[in-house]
């Protein structure tokens, strides 16, 4: 399973390690993902998602139903 957030579509991105002597070597910035179970009161069901911690903050702010609806409109969530 790839490390992609199911709500926002965030995934790992590349960059450089920069040493004190300013040498650069490739590295990856991975997404901070958590497996979380949410109850959706509108549909009266539980949903398990693999979401980034920034998506968790959005869920706390907007609500799970609004975030799921938004993700389906973007095409991130099937």
C-alpha positions as CSV (number, residue, x, y, z in Angstrom):
1,X,0.0,0.0,0.0
2,X,1.5,3.3,-1.0
3,X,1.8,6.2,1.5
4,X,-0.9,8.5,0.2
5,X,-3.5,10.3,2.2
6,X,-7.0,9.2,1.2
7,X,-8.5,12.6,1.8
8,X,-6.0,15.1,0.6
9,X,-4.0,13.0,-1.8
10,X,-0.7,14.0,-0.2
11,X,2.3,11.8,-0.9
12,X,6.0,11.7,-0.4
13,X,8.1,14.4,-2.1
14,X,11.8,14.6,-2.9
15,X,14.4,17.0,-1.7
16,X,18.0,17.3,-0.5
17,X,19.9,16.6,2.7
18,X,22.2,19.6,3.0
19,X,25.3,19.0,5.2
20,X,27.2,21.6,7.1
21,X,29.7,21.8,4.2
22,X,26.7,22.4,1.9
23,X,27.0,19.0,0.1
24,X,23.6,17.8,-1.2
25,X,22.3,14.3,-1.4
26,X,18.8,13.1,-2.3
27,X,16.2,12.3,0.4
28,X,12.4,11.9,0.7
29,X,9.9,13.8,2.8
30,X,7.3,11.2,3.8
31,X,3.8,12.0,4.8
32,X,2.8,11.6,8.4
33,X,-0.1,9.1,8.0
34,X,-2.4,7.6,10.6
35,X,-5.0,4.8,10.2
36,X,-8.1,6.2,11.8
37,X,-11.7,5.1,12.2
38,X,-14.4,7.7,11.9
39,X,-18.2,7.5,12.6
40,X,-20.2,9.3,9.9
41,X,-23.5,10.3,11.6
42,X,-25.2,11.3,8.3
43,X,-24.9,7.8,6.9
44,X,-24.8,6.1,10.3
45,X,-21.7,4.0,9.5
46,X,-18.0,3.7,10.4
47,X,-15.3,4.5,7.9
48,X,-11.6,3.5,8.2
49,X,-9.2,5.9,6.4
50,X,-5.5,6.3,6.1
51,X,-5.1,10.1,6.6
52,X,-2.4,12.6,7.1
53,X,-2.2,14.5,10.4
54,X,-3.0,17.7,8.5
55,X,-6.2,16.0,7.2
56,X,-7.1,15.2,10.8
57,X,-7.0,18.9,11.6
58,X,-9.3,19.6,8.6
59,X,-11.7,16.9,9.9
60,X,-11.8,18.5,13.3
61,X,-12.5,21.9,11.7
62,X,-15.0,21.0,9.0
63,X,-16.4,17.6,10.0
64,X,-15.9,14.1,8.5
65,X,-18.9,14.3,6.1
66,X,-17.8,17.6,4.5
67,X,-14.2,16.3,4.1
68,X,-15.4,13.0,2.5
69,X,-17.6,14.9,0.1
70,X,-14.8,17.3,-0.8
71,X,-12.4,14.3,-1.5
72,X,-15.0,12.6,-3.7
73,X,-15.4,15.9,-5.7
74,X,-11.7,16.2,-6.2
75,X,-11.5,12.6,-7.3
76,X,-9.1,11.6,-4.5
77,X,-11.5,9.2,-2.8
78,X,-13.4,6.6,-4.8
